């Protein structure tokens, strides 16, 4: 077995023995496992033997009574040998293709007193929605910018009594919009409806009517989805108790259904009092996702993919070599966009400007840009955008590549070069 692969199993054994054996090291465990493997002992049996030798209590499915419980709110990326105790908020089957073959998996949401986490199980579970479970030997991965708990072949799931969790695990948390995050569980919040629309969606092969829009309070805005008709109207101030937090690319959203209580609030929030949050770049970089915020900074790089591009006529995705990753080879449609790195000295984001905003910044229409020499177009982009300072309003999204800022509004900031130079000169004098 490759050394790197063996080290993963060493870490799992060490996590079981942690706090029980003071004088054993990871090197000792690795040497013992390697010796068993050289004699042809199966890896699973070798791990069980090492754990038992040093005082661990091993059970079937690779779980261990000595695994320490981790609160959902403390989960990190790429953790192994995770043990949590939580309530199953939702549980749904899903069919996927694995190496071309259909396979049934299960996904849902788990909640404890510290928050919630989405999970995926690769095997059928002998538990259901609403059950309290102990999950041992699970592992975490990143999925669309958030932590996901994975239940594999070695994971042990055991139903528990409700008393094993404190009452805080079942009570919604009072909060405001700026405090929302993807794993905080259910919430108790007062907000005003800024926008709402009715639409039809398909869930599990059935059509369902949902209501979606934007909520706001004195700290910011967030999207929402209501899975039943609560007779909501734009401008209503509502009190939501039991709404769940979902996230898309890190942006938290409130979702509520028949399990939540939604009533008109005594306290009224004026929509005019809902602010657009103004942030420094480092705040946007550190946050997993933000809805309708403002940042400002200097364009320090014109990124690849700026200028004229081709889009799929079916899904509007950008084409590579006339091929869409979803619809294959297609006859693309010409579009223009700008993608820039913008920095304010505390951090930087990758900002994307759509056709309308690109035309605004360049002072040229798409048709005019199509008629330009490619070199002249590149020179114009540099002249009109590079090293300019902009104020951006939009949504900040996180994925595996980092933070992307989807710009909805842009204004160029007038910079008084002489005044800036004088301030810099004073700063340098102080440093001397």
C-alpha positions as CSV (number, residue, x, y, z in Angstrom):
1,X,0.0,0.0,0.0
2,X,1.4,3.5,-0.8
3,X,2.7,5.4,2.2
4,X,0.3,8.3,1.7
5,X,-2.7,5.9,1.7
6,X,-1.5,4.1,4.8
7,X,-1.1,7.5,6.7
8,X,-4.9,8.1,6.3
9,X,-5.5,4.8,8.2
10,X,-2.9,5.7,10.8
11,X,-4.7,9.0,11.5
12,X,-7.9,7.1,12.0
13,X,-6.3,4.7,14.5
14,X,-4.7,7.7,16.3
15,X,-8.0,9.5,16.6
16,X,-9.5,6.5,18.3
17,X,-6.6,6.2,20.7
18,X,-6.3,9.9,21.4
19,X,-6.4,10.6,25.1
20,X,-6.1,7.0,26.1
21,X,-2.5,6.2,25.2
22,X,0.2,8.8,26.0
23,X,3.3,7.1,24.7
24,X,2.3,5.9,21.2
25,X,3.1,7.9,18.1
26,X,1.9,7.9,14.6
27,X,5.2,6.4,13.5
28,X,4.6,3.5,16.0
29,X,1.1,2.9,14.7
30,X,2.3,3.0,11.1
31,X,5.1,0.5,11.8
32,X,2.7,-1.9,13.5
33,X,0.2,-1.7,10.6
34,X,2.9,-2.2,8.1
35,X,4.1,-5.3,9.9
36,X,0.6,-6.8,9.9
37,X,0.2,-6.0,6.2
38,X,3.5,-7.7,5.4
39,X,2.2,-10.9,7.0
40,X,-0.9,-10.7,4.9
41,X,-3.4,-9.5,7.5
42,X,-6.3,-7.6,6.0
43,X,-6.1,-3.9,6.7
44,X,-9.4,-3.6,8.6
45,X,-8.4,-6.5,10.9
46,X,-4.9,-5.0,11.4
47,X,-6.4,-1.7,12.5
48,X,-8.8,-3.4,14.9
49,X,-6.0,-5.4,16.4
50,X,-3.8,-2.3,16.9
51,X,-6.7,-0.4,18.5
52,X,-7.5,-3.3,20.8
53,X,-3.9,-3.8,21.7
54,X,-3.6,-0.2,23.0
55,X,-6.9,-0.2,24.9
56,X,-9.5,0.8,22.3
57,X,-12.9,-0.8,22.1
58,X,-13.6,-1.8,18.5
59,X,-17.0,-2.6,17.0
60,X,-18.4,-3.7,13.7
61,X,-18.4,-1.3,10.7
62,X,-15.2,0.2,12.1
63,X,-16.8,2.4,14.7
64,X,-15.3,2.9,18.1
65,X,-16.8,3.8,21.5
66,X,-13.7,6.0,22.1
67,X,-14.2,8.3,19.1
68,X,-14.9,11.8,20.5
69,X,-18.1,13.5,19.6
70,X,-17.7,16.5,17.3
71,X,-20.3,19.3,17.3
72,X,-21.5,20.1,13.8
73,X,-20.5,23.7,14.3
74,X,-16.9,22.6,14.8
75,X,-16.7,20.5,11.7
76,X,-13.9,21.3,9.2
77,X,-13.0,20.4,5.7
78,X,-11.5,16.9,5.0
79,X,-12.0,15.5,8.5
80,X,-11.9,11.8,9.0
81,X,-13.2,9.5,11.7
82,X,-15.9,12.0,12.6
83,X,-18.5,11.1,15.3
84,X,-21.6,13.3,15.7
85,X,-24.9,13.0,17.5
86,X,-27.7,14.7,15.7
87,X,-31.3,14.8,14.6
88,X,-32.2,13.8,11.0
89,X,-34.0,16.9,9.7
90,X,-34.5,15.5,6.2
91,X,-33.7,12.3,4.3
92,X,-34.2,11.7,0.6
93,X,-33.2,9.0,-2.0
94,X,-31.4,10.0,-5.2
95,X,-30.2,7.9,-8.1
96,X,-26.8,8.8,-9.6
97,X,-24.4,7.2,-12.2
98,X,-21.2,5.7,-10.9
99,X,-18.8,4.6,-13.6
100,X,-21.8,4.5,-16.0
101,X,-23.9,2.3,-13.6
102,X,-27.0,3.6,-11.7
103,X,-26.6,3.7,-7.9
104,X,-29.0,4.7,-5.2
105,X,-27.7,7.2,-2.6
106,X,-29.4,9.2,0.2
107,X,-29.0,12.8,1.1
108,X,-30.4,15.1,3.8
109,X,-29.7,17.4,6.7
110,X,-28.5,16.7,10.2
111,X,-28.9,19.1,13.2
112,X,-27.5,19.3,16.7
113,X,-27.3,22.1,19.3
114,X,-24.5,23.9,17.3
115,X,-26.0,23.9,13.8
116,X,-26.8,21.8,10.8
117,X,-24.8,20.0,8.1
118,X,-25.9,18.4,4.8
119,X,-25.0,14.7,4.4
120,X,-24.8,12.0,1.8
121,X,-25.0,8.3,2.6
122,X,-23.7,5.8,0.0
123,X,-25.7,3.0,1.7
124,X,-29.4,2.6,2.7
125,X,-30.1,3.8,6.3
126,X,-32.2,2.0,8.8
127,X,-33.4,5.3,10.3
128,X,-35.7,8.0,9.1
129,X,-36.6,11.7,9.3
130,X,-36.9,13.0,12.8
131,X,-34.8,10.2,14.4
132,X,-31.9,11.0,16.7
133,X,-28.7,9.2,15.6
134,X,-25.1,8.7,16.5
135,X,-23.0,8.7,13.4
136,X,-19.4,7.3,13.8
137,X,-16.5,7.1,11.3
138,X,-18.0,9.6,8.8
139,X,-15.8,12.1,6.9
140,X,-16.2,15.6,5.6
141,X,-15.8,17.1,2.1
142,X,-16.4,20.4,0.5
143,X,-19.5,20.7,-1.7
144,X,-20.3,24.0,-3.5
145,X,-18.4,26.0,-0.9
146,X,-19.9,24.3,2.2
147,X,-19.0,21.4,4.4
148,X,-20.8,18.1,3.7
149,X,-20.7,15.0,5.8
150,X,-20.3,11.7,4.0
151,X,-21.4,8.4,5.3
152,X,-19.4,5.6,3.7
153,X,-19.1,1.8,4.0
154,X,-17.2,2.1,7.3
155,X,-19.7,4.5,8.8
156,X,-21.9,3.2,11.7
157,X,-25.3,4.8,12.3
158,X,-27.2,4.0,15.5
159,X,-30.6,5.3,16.5
160,X,-30.6,7.1,19.9
161,X,-33.1,8.4,22.4
162,X,-34.0,12.1,22.2
163,X,-32.6,12.7,25.6
164,X,-29.0,12.4,24.4
165,X,-29.3,15.9,22.8
166,X,-29.8,19.1,24.9
167,X,-33.0,21.0,24.3
168,X,-31.1,23.7,22.5
169,X,-30.8,21.2,19.6
170,X,-34.5,21.5,19.0
171,X,-35.1,25.2,19.6
172,X,-34.8,27.8,16.7
173,X,-32.0,30.4,17.3
174,X,-33.0,34.1,17.5
175,X,-30.9,36.0,15.0
176,X,-30.6,38.8,12.4
177,X,-29.8,38.5,8.7
178,X,-26.1,39.4,9.0
179,X,-25.5,36.5,11.4
180,X,-27.0,33.8,9.1
181,X,-24.6,31.0,8.1
182,X,-25.2,27.7,6.4
183,X,-24.9,25.4,9.4
184,X,-26.7,27.3,12.1
185,X,-29.9,25.2,12.1
186,X,-33.4,26.6,12.4
187,X,-33.9,30.2,13.1
188,X,-36.3,32.7,14.9
189,X,-36.1,35.9,12.9
190,X,-38.2,39.0,12.1
191,X,-37.8,40.4,8.5
192,X,-39.6,42.4,5.9
193,X,-40.5,41.0,2.5
194,X,-38.7,43.1,-0.1
195,X,-39.7,41.0,-3.1
196,X,-41.7,37.8,-3.8
197,X,-42.8,35.7,-6.7
198,X,-44.8,32.6,-7.2
199,X,-43.4,29.7,-9.4
200,X,-43.9,26.1,-10.2
201,X,-41.1,23.6,-9.6
202,X,-40.7,19.8,-9.9
203,X,-39.8,17.9,-6.8
204,X,-39.5,14.1,-6.9
205,X,-41.3,14.0,-10.2
206,X,-44.2,16.1,-8.8
207,X,-45.0,19.7,-9.6
208,X,-45.2,22.0,-6.6
209,X,-45.9,25.7,-6.1
210,X,-43.3,27.7,-4.2
211,X,-42.8,31.3,-3.3
212,X,-39.4,32.9,-3.5
213,X,-38.0,36.3,-3.1
214,X,-35.8,38.6,-0.8
215,X,-36.1,39.3,2.9
216,X,-34.5,42.2,4.7
217,X,-33.9,43.7,8.2
218,X,-31.7,46.5,9.6
219,X,-28.6,44.4,9.0
220,X,-28.9,43.3,5.4
221,X,-30.8,41.1,2.9
222,X,-31.1,37.4,2.1
223,X,-33.1,35.2,-0.4
224,X,-35.9,33.0,0.8
225,X,-38.1,30.1,-0.4
226,X,-41.5,29.3,1.1
227,X,-42.7,25.8,0.4
228,X,-46.4,26.5,1.1
229,X,-48.7,29.5,0.7
230,X,-48.4,31.6,3.8
231,X,-50.3,34.5,2.1
232,X,-47.1,36.6,2.1
233,X,-47.1,40.0,0.5
234,X,-44.4,42.4,-0.5
235,X,-43.9,44.9,2.3
236,X,-45.2,42.6,5.1
237,X,-43.0,42.3,8.2
238,X,-43.1,38.7,9.3
239,X,-41.9,36.6,12.2
240,X,-40.5,33.3,11.1
241,X,-39.9,30.6,13.8
242,X,-38.4,27.3,12.6
243,X,-37.1,28.4,9.2
244,X,-34.1,26.4,8.0
245,X,-30.9,27.8,6.5
246,X,-29.7,26.5,3.1
247,X,-26.8,27.8,1.1
248,X,-25.9,28.1,-2.5
249,X,-22.2,28.6,-3.2
250,X,-21.9,29.9,0.3
251,X,-24.8,32.4,0.3
252,X,-27.2,31.6,3.2
253,X,-30.9,31.5,2.3
254,X,-34.0,31.0,4.5
255,X,-36.3,28.1,3.6
256,X,-39.5,27.4,5.5
257,X,-42.5,25.0,5.1
258,X,-45.3,23.5,7.1
259,X,-42.9,22.8,10.0
260,X,-42.3,26.5,10.5
261,X,-44.6,29.2,12.1
262,X,-44.9,32.3,9.9
263,X,-47.0,35.2,11.3
264,X,-47.2,39.0,10.8
265,X,-44.9,40.7,13.3
266,X,-45.9,43.4,15.7
267,X,-42.6,45.1,15.1
268,X,-42.6,46.8,11.6
269,X,-39.5,47.1,9.5
270,X,-39.5,49.9,6.8
271,X,-38.0,48.6,3.6
272,X,-36.1,51.9,3.3
273,X,-34.3,51.0,6.5
274,X,-32.8,47.8,4.9
275,X,-29.2,48.7,4.0
276,X,-26.8,47.4,1.4
277,X,-23.9,46.2,3.5
278,X,-20.6,47.9,2.7
279,X,-17.6,45.6,3.3
280,X,-13.8,45.7,3.1
281,X,-12.4,43.0,0.7
282,X,-11.0,40.9,3.5
283,X,-14.6,40.5,4.9
284,X,-15.8,39.3,1.6
285,X,-12.9,36.9,1.2
286,X,-13.4,35.5,4.7
287,X,-17.1,35.0,4.4
288,X,-18.5,31.9,2.6
289,X,-21.0,33.9,0.7
290,X,-22.9,37.2,0.8
291,X,-26.1,38.6,-0.8
292,X,-26.4,42.2,-2.1
293,X,-23.3,43.8,-0.7
294,X,-20.9,46.6,-1.7
295,X,-17.1,46.5,-2.1
296,X,-14.6,48.9,-3.7
297,X,-11.1,48.6,-5.0
298,X,-8.6,48.9,-7.8
299,X,-8.5,46.6,-10.9
300,X,-5.1,45.0,-10.6
301,X,-5.6,42.3,-13.3
302,X,-7.7,41.7,-16.5
303,X,-8.3,37.9,-16.2
304,X,-8.4,35.3,-19.0
305,X,-11.9,35.1,-20.4
306,X,-12.4,38.8,-20.7
307,X,-13.7,40.3,-24.0
308,X,-15.6,38.5,-26.7
309,X,-16.7,35.0,-25.7
310,X,-19.1,32.4,-27.1
311,X,-22.1,31.1,-25.1
312,X,-24.3,28.0,-25.4
313,X,-27.7,29.0,-26.9
314,X,-29.4,26.4,-24.6
315,X,-27.9,27.2,-21.1
316,X,-25.9,30.4,-21.7
317,X,-22.7,28.8,-20.4
318,X,-19.4,29.9,-21.8
319,X,-18.1,27.6,-24.6
320,X,-14.6,26.1,-24.9
321,X,-13.7,25.2,-28.4
322,X,-17.4,25.5,-29.4
323,X,-18.3,22.9,-26.9
324,X,-20.7,23.2,-23.9
325,X,-20.0,20.9,-21.0
326,X,-23.8,20.1,-20.8
327,X,-25.0,20.2,-24.5
328,X,-21.8,19.3,-26.3
329,X,-20.8,20.9,-29.6
330,X,-23.2,23.7,-30.4
331,X,-23.4,26.8,-32.6
332,X,-22.4,29.5,-30.0
333,X,-23.7,33.0,-29.6
334,X,-21.3,35.9,-29.3
335,X,-21.3,37.8,-26.0
336,X,-18.9,40.1,-24.1
337,X,-17.9,40.1,-20.5
338,X,-15.1,41.3,-18.3
339,X,-13.4,39.3,-15.5
340,X,-11.1,41.3,-13.3
341,X,-9.1,41.0,-10.0
342,X,-10.1,43.9,-7.7
343,X,-8.1,44.7,-4.6
344,X,-8.5,47.3,-1.8
345,X,-5.3,46.5,0.1
346,X,-7.0,44.1,2.5
347,X,-7.9,41.4,0.0
348,X,-9.0,40.8,-3.5
349,X,-11.9,39.1,-5.4
350,X,-12.5,38.0,-8.9
351,X,-15.3,40.2,-10.3
352,X,-17.4,39.3,-13.3
353,X,-19.2,42.0,-15.3
354,X,-22.0,40.9,-17.7
355,X,-22.7,42.3,-21.1
356,X,-24.6,45.4,-20.0
357,X,-21.9,46.4,-17.4
358,X,-19.1,45.6,-19.8
359,X,-20.7,47.9,-22.4
360,X,-21.1,50.5,-19.7
361,X,-17.4,50.4,-18.7
362,X,-16.0,50.3,-22.2
363,X,-18.4,52.8,-23.7
364,X,-19.0,50.4,-26.6
365,X,-21.8,48.1,-27.6
366,X,-21.4,44.4,-28.3
367,X,-21.8,45.0,-32.1
368,X,-19.1,47.7,-32.0
369,X,-16.7,45.4,-30.1
370,X,-17.4,42.6,-32.6
371,X,-16.2,44.9,-35.5
372,X,-12.9,45.8,-33.7
373,X,-9.5,44.3,-34.3
374,X,-8.8,41.8,-31.3
375,X,-5.7,43.7,-30.4
376,X,-7.5,47.1,-30.4
377,X,-10.2,45.6,-28.2
378,X,-7.7,44.3,-25.7
379,X,-5.9,47.7,-25.7
380,X,-9.3,49.4,-25.1
381,X,-10.1,47.1,-22.1
382,X,-6.7,47.9,-20.5
383,X,-7.2,51.6,-21.0
384,X,-10.8,51.8,-19.7
385,X,-10.6,49.3,-16.9
386,X,-7.1,48.3,-15.7
387,X,-5.9,50.3,-12.7
388,X,-9.2,52.1,-12.4
389,X,-11.0,52.2,-9.1
390,X,-14.6,50.9,-8.9
391,X,-17.4,50.6,-6.4
392,X,-19.2,47.3,-6.9
393,X,-22.6,46.0,-5.7
394,X,-23.6,42.4,-6.1
395,X,-23.3,38.9,-4.7
396,X,-20.2,37.3,-3.4
397,X,-20.0,33.5,-4.1
398,X,-17.5,30.9,-3.0
399,X,-16.6,27.7,-4.8
400,X,-13.5,25.5,-5.0
401,X,-11.7,28.3,-6.9
402,X,-12.2,30.9,-4.3
403,X,-14.4,34.0,-4.1
404,X,-16.3,35.3,-7.2
405,X,-18.1,38.6,-7.1
406,X,-21.1,38.7,-9.5
407,X,-21.4,42.5,-10.2
408,X,-25.0,43.9,-10.5
409,X,-24.1,47.6,-10.4
410,X,-20.8,49.4,-10.9
411,X,-19.6,53.0,-10.5
412,X,-16.2,54.4,-11.1
413,X,-14.7,56.3,-8.2
414,X,-13.0,59.6,-9.0
415,X,-9.5,59.6,-7.5
416,X,-7.8,62.8,-6.7
417,X,-4.2,61.8,-7.6
418,X,-2.7,64.9,-6.0
419,X,-4.5,64.4,-2.7
420,X,-3.7,60.7,-2.6
421,X,0.0,61.5,-3.2
422,X,0.0,64.0,-0.4
423,X,-1.5,61.5,2.0
424,X,1.0,58.9,0.9
425,X,3.8,61.4,1.5
426,X,2.6,62.1,5.0
427,X,2.4,58.4,5.8
428,X,6.0,58.0,4.6
429,X,7.1,60.9,6.8
430,X,5.5,59.2,9.8
431,X,7.3,55.9,9.0
432,X,10.6,57.7,8.9
